Amino acid sequence: MRITEITITPIAVPDVPLANTKGVHQSVFLRSVIEMRTETGLVGLSESYGAKRTLDGLRKAALALEGLDPYDLHDLRRRIETALPDAGGINAPTALADHQLVDVVYSAFELACLDLRGKEVGRPLYDLLGGAVRKQIGFGGYLFFKFAKQDLTFGPDIMGEVMTPDAMVAQAREFVGAYGFRSLKLKGGVLEPDAEVETMLKLREVFPDHALRIDPMGAWTVPTAKKIVDQLDGVLEYLEDPCRGMDAMAELSAQIDMPLATNLVVVEFEQIFEAVRKDAVQIILSDHHYWRGPTGAIHLGEVCRAAGLGVSMHSNSHLGISLAAMCHVAAATPNLTYDCDTHYPWSTKEIVTSGRPVFENGTLRVPERPGLGVDLDHEAVAELHDLYNQAMVRDRDDTDEMLKYVPDYVRKVPRW
């Protein structure tokens, strides 16, 4: 089996103004849909980021993959590294972490290769990753402070404005009622720290048995974070990226017992060594989109096990191909013991023929069909590609978008 053709389709998906410490989501989020064809007629699928740097890298690397054997992942890596020398990172300057373009491009194409292999041998993707240790994958409700959407050109709002602790409790009630989530994560760093502490305490009062987390994305200084940890002692399952940078996280870690998690200061294998040496974090968030694909995410789990670190799973705005891949990776990662993040409820669109899956008690069953276990809805992809051309958004810039809602906004990290 050899690769004969790769199609990369950029799409735009209606989004809502979800706030974070560096700004707010734009009117659409960008994804790329990958179809990897072979001479056997099998087609491997993948989904990745859709901003300009990623899209350019995918297109350039795709030209080098004709004739590739999908079973030869070392050759896949070699070809991509050759096609993208000194490629650098993918993220816009306003981002708080960067991911290497080579890793992101490799991750996208590896997923398509694994989908092909699963389809050829008739086995679900999790079997190619070592087998499933669980079939029901737990997800957490991802809570966001948000503005009411101003421009409805590309899609409706969801839930309206949520900018107070009580409004956030209402959002959580709606998510738990609709999806059955048994854990909740708040994207923090938006309101004053005291208001966010109040929010978490109210969530704990209403949901006494739910695991709770907050992720301020580096918005707090070490003294501020220490004060908040003291106030939320016994409330949080873990605290994600309260401070910006490895050294600040290590400084905080030395003062507290609460586990610290990250998807900002450890995003490459080489950074794990420093994190362990400094005891900066105790949990690393996996993500097959940049941890060198599904096999890299499984390897991350093994490295974390050896280092005595916990494993959780990161999410970005995504659709059904990525969701299926997340389920397979979670199924095959023995020490992924926390509910996975997902932005999925914040979108209403889908690009797989099976439609939007139904969460049961906050869980999804991992697909059992060969490969990823999903098929592409070409009409839906065409519709979202048309929206990509209409919206004319080519990169993510939460800080610039924030000026539409707060004209005098100035990005500052840490802010408190």
C-alpha positions in Angstrom: 0.0 0.0 0.0 1.4 3.4 -1.1 0.2 6.9 -0.9 -0.8 8.3 -4.2 -2.6 11.6 -3.4 -3.3 13.8 -0.4 -6.1 16.4 -0.3 -6.0 19.1 2.3 -9.2 21.2 2.7 -9.2 24.2 5.0 -12.5 24.8 6.7 -14.0 27.5 9.0 -16.4 26.5 11.8 -18.7 29.0 13.5 -17.4 29.8 16.9 -18.6 31.9 19.9 -16.7 34.6 21.9 -15.1 32.4 24.6 -12.8 34.5 26.7 -9.3 33.7 28.0 -6.5 35.7 29.5 -5.2 36.8 26.1 -8.4 37.7 24.4 -11.5 36.0 23.0 -12.3 33.5 20.3 -13.0 34.8 16.8 -16.3 34.3 14.9 -14.9 31.1 13.4 -12.3 28.6 14.3 -10.0 27.0 11.6 -9.4 23.4 10.9 -7.8 21.4 8.1 -9.3 18.1 6.8 -6.9 15.6 5.3 -7.7 12.8 2.9 -4.7 10.4 2.2 -5.4 8.2 -0.8 -3.7 5.0 -1.8 -3.5 2.8 -4.9 -5.7 0.2 -3.1 -8.6 2.7 -2.9 -8.4 3.1 0.8 -8.5 6.7 2.2 -7.0 7.7 5.5 -8.5 10.7 7.3 -7.1 13.3 9.6 -8.0 16.7 11.1 -5.6 19.3 12.3 -5.2 23.0 12.9 -6.2 25.3 10.0 -4.3 28.5 10.5 -1.9 29.7 7.9 1.4 28.3 9.2 0.0 24.9 9.7 -1.8 24.9 6.4 1.3 26.0 4.5 3.4 23.3 6.2 0.8 20.5 5.5 0.7 21.5 1.8 4.4 21.6 1.4 5.0 18.3 3.2 2.2 16.6 1.3 4.2 17.0 -1.9 6.9 14.8 -0.5 4.7 11.9 0.6 3.8 10.4 -2.7 4.8 6.7 -2.7 5.2 6.6 1.1 4.3 3.3 2.8 1.9 4.2 5.6 3.5 1.6 7.8 6.9 3.3 7.6 6.5 6.1 10.1 10.2 6.7 10.3 10.2 7.5 6.6 7.2 9.7 7.2 9.2 11.7 9.7 12.3 11.9 7.5 10.3 13.2 4.6 8.6 15.8 6.6 11.8 17.0 8.2 13.4 17.2 4.8 10.5 19.1 3.4 10.3 21.6 6.3 13.9 22.4 7.3 14.1 25.0 10.1 10.3 25.3 10.0 10.0 26.8 13.5 6.6 27.1 15.3 3.0 27.3 14.2 1.4 29.7 16.6 0.7 33.4 16.3 2.7 35.9 18.4 -0.2 36.3 20.8 -0.2 32.6 21.8 1.3 31.6 25.1 3.0 28.5 23.9 4.3 27.3 20.5 4.3 24.0 18.8 6.9 22.9 16.3 5.5 22.9 12.8 7.3 19.6 12.0 5.6 17.9 15.0 2.2 19.3 14.1 2.5 18.3 10.4 3.9 14.9 11.3 1.0 14.4 13.8 -1.6 15.1 11.2 -0.2 12.8 8.6 0.6 10.0 11.1 -3.1 9.9 12.1 -4.1 9.5 8.4 -1.5 6.7 8.1 -2.8 4.9 11.1 -6.4 5.2 9.8 -5.2 3.6 6.6 -3.5 0.8 8.4 -6.5 0.1 10.6 -8.8 0.0 7.6 -6.4 -2.4 5.7 -6.1 -4.9 8.5 -9.7 -4.5 9.8 -8.8 -3.3 13.3 -9.7 -0.2 15.2 -7.0 2.4 15.7 -6.6 1.7 19.4 -5.4 -1.8 18.5 -2.6 -0.3 16.6 -1.6 1.7 19.7 -1.3 -1.3 22.0 -4.9 -2.1 22.7 -7.7 -0.5 24.6 -7.5 -0.4 28.4 -10.9 1.3 28.5 -13.8 1.6 26.0 -15.8 4.4 27.6 -13.8 7.6 27.5 -14.6 10.2 30.1 -14.7 13.9 29.2 -15.1 17.0 31.3 -17.3 20.0 30.7 -15.2 22.9 29.5 -16.6 26.1 31.0 -15.8 29.6 29.6 -16.6 33.1 30.6 -17.9 34.6 27.4 -19.5 37.7 25.8 -22.8 37.7 24.0 -21.9 37.2 20.3 -22.1 40.5 18.4 -21.9 39.3 14.8 -24.2 36.4 13.9 -23.2 36.4 10.2 -21.5 33.0 10.4 -23.5 31.3 13.1 -25.6 31.7 16.3 -24.5 32.3 19.8 -24.5 29.7 22.5 -25.7 30.6 26.0 -25.2 34.4 25.7 -23.1 36.4 28.1 -21.5 34.6 31.0 -19.4 37.0 33.0 -20.4 36.4 36.7 -20.0 33.5 39.1 -23.7 32.9 39.1 -23.9 32.9 35.3 -21.1 30.4 35.2 -22.9 28.1 37.6 -25.9 28.3 35.2 -23.6 27.4 32.3 -22.3 24.4 34.2 -25.8 23.2 35.1 -26.7 23.3 31.4 -23.6 21.3 30.4 -24.0 18.7 33.1 -27.7 18.4 32.2 -27.1 18.0 28.5 -23.9 15.9 28.5 -23.8 14.3 32.0 -20.2 15.6 32.6 -18.8 14.4 35.9 -15.9 16.8 36.0 -15.7 20.5 35.1 -12.9 22.7 34.0 -13.0 26.5 34.0 -11.0 28.6 31.6 -9.8 31.2 34.1 -7.6 34.3 34.0 -10.6 36.4 32.7 -12.2 37.9 35.8 -10.4 39.3 38.9 -8.9 36.4 40.9 -11.4 36.8 43.8 -14.3 36.5 41.4 -12.8 33.3 39.9 -12.3 31.9 43.4 -15.9 32.7 44.2 -16.9 30.9 40.9 -15.0 27.7 41.9 -16.5 27.7 45.4 -20.0 28.1 44.0 -19.4 25.3 41.5 -18.2 23.1 44.4 -21.4 23.9 46.4 -23.7 23.0 43.5 -21.6 20.0 42.3 -20.1 18.5 45.5 -19.0 15.3 43.8 -17.6 16.7 40.5 -13.9 16.9 39.9 -13.1 20.6 39.4 -10.1 22.3 37.7 -9.2 25.8 36.6 -6.8 26.9 33.9 -5.9 30.6 34.0 -3.3 30.2 31.2 -0.4 31.9 33.1 -2.5 34.9 34.2 -1.4 34.9 37.9 1.9 35.8 39.5 3.3 33.3 41.9 2.1 35.2 45.0 -1.4 35.5 43.5 -1.5 31.8 42.6 -0.3 30.8 46.1 -3.1 32.8 47.7 -5.7 31.2 45.4 -4.3 27.7 46.1 -4.8 28.4 49.8 -8.4 29.5 49.2 -9.2 26.5 47.0 -7.5 23.9 49.0 -9.6 20.7 48.9 -11.7 22.1 46.0 -9.6 21.4 42.9 -8.5 18.2 41.4 -5.5 20.0 39.9 -4.5 23.5 38.9 -3.5 24.0 35.3 -0.9 26.6 34.2 -1.5 29.2 36.9 1.8 31.0 36.2 3.7 31.7 33.1 6.9 29.9 32.4 8.7 26.9 33.9 10.6 28.7 36.6 7.4 30.4 37.9 5.6 27.1 38.0 8.5 25.5 39.8 8.5 28.3 42.4 4.8 27.8 43.0 5.1 24.1 43.1 7.7 24.3 45.9 5.2 26.1 48.1 2.1 24.0 47.7 0.8 20.4 47.7 -1.9 20.8 45.1 -0.9 19.1 41.8 0.0 21.5 38.9 -0.8 20.5 35.3 0.4 22.0 32.1 -0.1 22.3 28.4 2.0 25.5 28.2 5.4 24.9 29.7 5.8 21.3 28.6 4.8 20.8 25.0 7.9 18.8 23.7 9.6 15.7 25.0 12.8 17.6 25.7 11.0 19.9 28.1 9.9 16.9 30.3 13.4 16.6 31.7 13.6 20.2 32.9 10.1 19.9 34.4 11.0 16.8 36.4 14.3 18.3 37.5 12.6 21.4 38.8 9.4 19.7 40.0 7.5 22.3 38.1 4.5 20.2 37.2 3.0 16.9 38.3 0.6 16.4 35.3 1.2 16.8 31.6 -1.7 17.2 29.1 -1.4 15.0 26.1 -2.6 16.0 22.7 -2.1 14.0 19.5 -2.2 17.1 17.4 1.3 18.2 18.6 2.8 15.4 20.7 3.9 13.7 17.5 0.7 12.0 16.6 -1.2 9.2 18.4 2.0 7.1 18.8 3.8 10.1 20.3 0.9 10.6 22.7 1.1 7.0 23.8 4.9 7.4 24.2 4.3 10.5 26.3 2.1 8.4 28.6 4.9 5.9 29.1 7.5 8.7 29.7 5.2 10.2 32.3 4.7 6.9 34.0 8.5 6.4 34.3 8.9 10.0 35.6 6.1 9.7 38.1 3.9 12.2 36.3 0.2 12.1 35.7 -1.4 12.4 32.3 -4.5 14.3 31.3 -5.7 15.3 27.8 -5.8 18.8 26.2 -8.3 20.1 23.7 -8.6 22.8 21.2 -11.7 23.7 19.1 -12.3 20.5 17.0 -14.7 18.3 15.1 -15.5 14.6 14.8 -12.3 13.3 13.3 -10.2 14.7 16.1 -12.7 13.6 18.6 -12.5 10.0 17.4 -8.7 10.2 17.5 -8.8 11.6 21.1 -11.0 8.6 22.1 -8.6 6.1 20.5 -5.6 7.7 22.2 -7.3 7.9 25.5 -8.4 4.2 25.2 -4.8 3.1 24.7 -3.1 5.3 27.4 -3.2 3.2 30.6 -2.2 6.1 32.9 -4.6 8.7 31.5 -6.6 8.8 34.7 -8.4 12.2 34.3 -11.4 13.1 32.2 -10.3 14.6 28.9 -10.8 18.2 27.9 -13.1 18.9 25.0 -14.4 22.0 23.3 -16.9 19.9 21.4 -20.1 21.2 23.0 -19.2 24.8 21.9 -19.8 23.9 18.2 -22.9 22.6 16.4 -21.3 21.5 13.2 -19.9 18.1 12.2 -17.9 16.6 9.2 -18.4 12.9 9.8 -21.4 10.9 8.4 -22.4 9.5 11.7 -23.2 13.0 13.0 -22.6 14.4 16.4 -22.1 11.6 19.0 -24.2 11.4 22.1 -22.4 11.7 25.5 -23.6 9.3 28.2 -22.8 10.4 31.7 -20.0 12.5 30.3 -18.5 9.6 28.3 -18.2 8.5 24.7 -17.6 5.0 23.5 -14.5 4.6 21.4 -15.3 3.7 17.8 -15.0 0.0 17.1 -14.9 0.0 13.3 -11.6 -0.3 11.5 -9.2 2.7 11.7 -10.6 5.8 13.2 -14.1 4.4 12.7 -15.5 7.5 11.1 -16.4 8.4 7.5 -16.1 11.9 5.9 -19.3 13.9 5.1 -18.1 15.5 1.9 -21.1 17.9 1.7 -20.5 19.1 5.2 -16.8 19.7 4.4 -17.7 21.6 1.3 -20.1 23.8 3.2 -17.4 24.7 5.8 -14.8 25.2 3.1 -17.2 27.7 1.5 -17.4 29.4 4.9 -13.6 29.5 5.1 -13.6 31.4 1.8 -16.4 33.8 3.0 -15.0 34.5 6.5 -11.5 35.4 5.2 -10.0 34.5 8.6 -6.6 33.0 8.0 -5.0 33.0 11.5 -6.1 33.0 15.1 -5.8 36.3 17.0 -7.7 36.3 20.2 -6.2 39.6 21.3 -7.3 41.5 18.2 -10.8 40.0 18.5 -11.0 41.2 22.1 -10.8 44.8 21.0 -14.3 44.4 19.4 -15.7 43.8 22.9 -13.3 45.8 25.1 -11.9 48.7 22.9 -9.2 49.6 25.4 -8.1 46.0 26.1 -4.3 45.5 26.5 -2.9 42.0 26.6 -0.9 41.4 29.7 0.4 38.0 31.0 0.5 37.6 33.9 -2.3 40.1 34.6 -2.7 39.6 38.4 
